[in-house]
Structures are given as C-alpha cells and as structure tokens.
Amino acid sequence: MVVTAIARKHRTIIPRGEDTIEEGDIVYFVCHKPDVPAIDYLFEFEKHPSKTVFILGGGGVGAALARKLAGLGICVKLIEHNARLCERLAEELDHVAVLNAEGMDMDTLQHEGIEGCDAYVAVTQDEQTNILCSLLAKSYGAKRAIAIVDRHEFVTLAPSLGVDACVSPRLVTASAILKYVRPPGVTSLATLEHGNAEVLEIVMPTASPVLGRPLKDIDVPEGAVIGIIVRGSEVVIPSGEDHLEAGDHVIVFALPEAIPRIERFLK
C-alpha cells in the first residue's frame, strides 16, 4: 500500500516519510486488490456493507442511483417533494420506497428510520440544500452523509462541517477535459475530490535519466509521489527498491505547483 494524498481541512498533503495521519483526515491510497481486507483491518473500516440508504432528490441522478443500489440488494428510500414525480418514480423503480416529503421533514424521515441508516445522499440541484439536509440527517443519526455540490469552496468547506463526502460534477468535468490538454505522453486522469491535487499518468520515454535507478535514490520533487507503475500486464505498488523502465505507465499524485517539476523530472 502507498498513501498518495491526505486531505486535511483546507489542505492537501502529498505525504513524505515524516507525515502522519490524523483523525478526520481523508486518506487516498493505492494497493493491490487482495490487500484490501488487510487495509480494512488496519484502518478498522466498517465490516458490514450499507443496508439502508436514503436519497434526497428524484431527478435523473437520484433515480439512477436508487435503481443501481436497489439492484445491489440495498434498501433504498427516495425522498422527493414533487407529488407527480413521486408517482412516476414509484411506477418506474422496483424495490425502492418513494417518499413524497421535503428534505427537512424530519418527522417523516424519523418515522421511516433515518436514525441509524447507513448513508444519506443528497442529489438535488440546490447544493446548499444538499449540504444542509446532509448535516441534518447526520444530526438525526445517519451514519454517513454525502452531498452533490458544484462550487469549489463548498467541496473544501463541507467536509469540515461534517459532510462525509462531496461529489462535484464540475470537478468530474474538469478531470475529463484535463486528459486532453497535457503534453504528449502525459495524461491527467483525475482531480482529487477533497483537495487540489491531480492524478497524472506519464509514459516513461527511453531517454529519461531516471530509468533503472531505485526509487529511493531518485529525488522526486516535493509535492508529488509515484503511486503506481504499470509495466505491461503487471501492476506494481512501488517501494524504494523498485525502478522505472522505458514504456512504463507511471501514475503520479501531485499538487498543482509540483506538476511542471514532475513532468520535467520524469520526461
């Protein structure tokens, strides 16, 4: 396992050996799939999958999410204030309880079991409503609260208020566009949801001076970390003893100010 980034309040940390993990941090890491159970044990993640999920918003996103979760055998309760839309959703969605209620109608939500539900997901078109209702659900006992937001300041602010995760369509779109604006051989795969770091894929050229040298002997620019090396069909979670070869696809996590340095360094 390699810890590739830590989101702490309004900071994004690309960790070095002296950094630590603190309570409330959002930690990004990469690992081999067979190692996931050991990581679950290490971090004491919840051992039982979600069983009951409340969704606020019956639009396209809410309906698609409800259909997907119900197909996985999860008990889904979809909250929508528009009565006509509720009627249509009740006809279209199998194994989904559709509730005609406002997001802040806590009497109804308490009656439906909001206390102790595994997750509350707010996906309306009003990001402030999503944040407020998510926090309200948490205060009434929901284990996790997830909200769709658009503005970057809300992405960074909401977790500090108590929202467990924020999803930003704007960041997802930006990530898709960035794939096409990097120099040849460099692709931007994603931006981290809770921070300003990017995930880059760099194809190692034959003339790079760092080829063949152990990673522990390479002075990777501060603010960047090599998370994965893809060599043909092999996926390497690198340690200090590993090295880079020509043609390797190297997945790098980097802060914006470190991106030009890491591009020059590896290319």
N, C-alpha and C positions, 0 to 999 in steps of 0.2 A: 504494500500500500504506500502511496505517496500523497501527502497532504499538499494540495496545489494552491489553495487560496483560503483565506479566512476573512469573512465579513464581520466586522465588529462595530456596531452602531453606524457611524457615518464614514468608517474607514474600510479600505480593502487592503489586506496584508498578503503579499506573496511571501510565504514563510521561509526563513533560513533556520539553521540548526538551533539557534538560541531562542526562537519564538515559542510561545506556549499557547495552549487552547484554554479559553476562559468560559465560564458559564454564560450562556446567551449567545455565544458565537455561532455563526453559520459557517460550517466547515465543508469545503469542497475537496474531494479526494478521488483518486483513481485506484482501481485494484482489479485483479483477476476475478471473474465471476465465482469460482469455487471458494474464494476467500471471504465472500460476503457474510456467511454465517459467523465466522470468527470476528469480523468487524462489528456485527450486530452485538455479539457478546462483549467486545471490548468497550463499546460506547453505551452498552445497556439500552439499546433501542427497544421499543415495544415489541414484544414477541408475537402478538396477535394482530392479524390484519384488520383493517377497518371493516365494521359490520353495519353501521348505520351512518349515513351521510345526508345532511340537509343541504339543499341547493337553493339559493335565492336568485330568482330571475328565470323566466320561462322563455327567453328568446332563443336564438339559434344555438348559442354556446351552451346555455343551461339545458336545453332539450337534448343536445348531442351528448353532453356529459352524463345526464341522467340515464340515457339509453345505454351508454357504454358501461357505467357502473352497475346498472341492473343486470346487464348481460354477464357480469362477473359474479353474480350472486349476492351483491351488496344491497341491503335495504335502503332505498332512496326515497326521500321526501322532498318534493319540489314545491317551492313557495312562489306564488305569482299573484299579483294584485288584480290583474285583468281577468274578469269572470269569463268572458268569451274565449280568451286564450286558454284558460284553465280547462274549459270544456273540450277544446280541440286536443290539448295535450293529454287529457285523460283518455281520449279515444285512441291516440296515436302511440302512447307509451305503455308498454306492457310491464307489469310488476313495479310500477312507480306510483307512489301515493302523491297526488297533486292537491295542494292546499291553496285555496283561494284566501289569501291573507296578505297583510303588509309585512315587510321585513322586521318592523319593530313591534309587531303584535305579539308580545311575549306571552300573553295568556294562552293564545292558540299554540305557540311553539312549546310552551311548557307542557300543555296537555298532550302534545304529540311526542314528547320525550326529548326535548333539546338538551336537558340535563344529562350529561354523560354520553352524548352522541360522539362518535369517533371523529367527525370532521364537519365543519360548516363552511360552505363555499359560496361566496357572493360574486355573481357574474352579471349584475345589471349593467346598464350603460352609464350609470352615475357612479363614478369612482368614490366620491365622498360617502354616498350611501353604502357602498360595498365595505369601506373601511369601518364606518360607524356600526353597521349591523354585524360585522365580523367581531368587533370588540364587544358588542352587547351579547352576542352568542357565547363568547368566551366567559363573560362575567356570569352567565347563567349555566355554565358547566360544560360547554362543548370542549372537547379535548384539544382540537386544532381548529384554527381559523385561517382561511385562505381567501384572498380578495384579488379581483382583477382591477388594476389601476393603470393609468396612462402616463401621467406626469412623473418625470424622473424624481422630483422631490418627494413624491408620495411613496415611490419604490423604496427610497432610503429611510423615510420617516416612519412608515407603517410598522416595520418590524420592531422599532424601538418603543412603539406604543403597545405592542402585544399581539399584533397580527403575525401568525407563524410564517406565512409565505405570501408574497405578492407576485402576480404574473402580469407582465406588461406587454400588450400587443405591439406597442411602439418599439420596444427593445427587440422583440422577436423579428419585426420587420427590418430593423436596423441590422440585425445579425445576418439576415438573408442578403441584404444589399452589400454588406461588407465583404461577402465572399467574392464579389466580382471587382473590387476596387483595389486589391492588394497587388504588389509587384508579381511578375511571373514566378511561380514556384512557391508563393506564399498565399495561403487562404485563411481568411478569418472565419472560424467555424461558429462562434457564438460570443455574446457578451454575457457576463455573469449577472444574474437577476438582481442580486442584492449589493452589487458593487460596480465599479467602473473598469474592471479587468476584462481582458479579451482572451479567447482561446484561439490560438493560431496553429495552422498545420504548415510546416515547412519541409519541402523535399530537399534533402541534402545533395548539393552538387559534388561532382568529382574533384573539384579543385579546392574544397573547403579545407583550411589548415587545421581544423579540429578533428578531422577524421582519424579514427584509430586510437585516439587518446582516451584513457579512462576519464569518466565524467568528473571524478574527484579532483583531477588535475586541470580541469577546464574552468576558468574563471567566468562563469555565466554572469551576465550583467545583473546588477541588483534590480529587483522588481520583476524578475522573470524566473520561471522554473520549468525544467523539462519534465513533463508528466508521463508521457507515453512515447515509446519508439515502436513503429510498425515496420517490420522488416519482412517483406513478402507476406506469407500467411502467419507469421509469428508476431505476437504482441508482447512487448517487453515493458514491464513496470520497472524502470531503471533504478539501480543502486549506483554507488560511487565507482564500482568496478566495471560497469558496463561502458560501451563505447559507441560511437556513431560510425556508420558506413555510408558510402555513396548510394543514393537511391532510397535511403531510409525516409519514412514519413514521420516527422518529429512533431508531437503535439506539445505546444508550449502555452503556459498560462502567464500572462504579462499585464502589468499596469500600462496605461497609455504612454507614459513618458519613457517606458523601457522598450516599447515596440521597435522604434528605429534602431536602437542599440542591438537588440537581439537579432533583428533581420541582418544587420551588417556583420554581427559576430558569427552567425552560422552560415551566411552565404559567402 
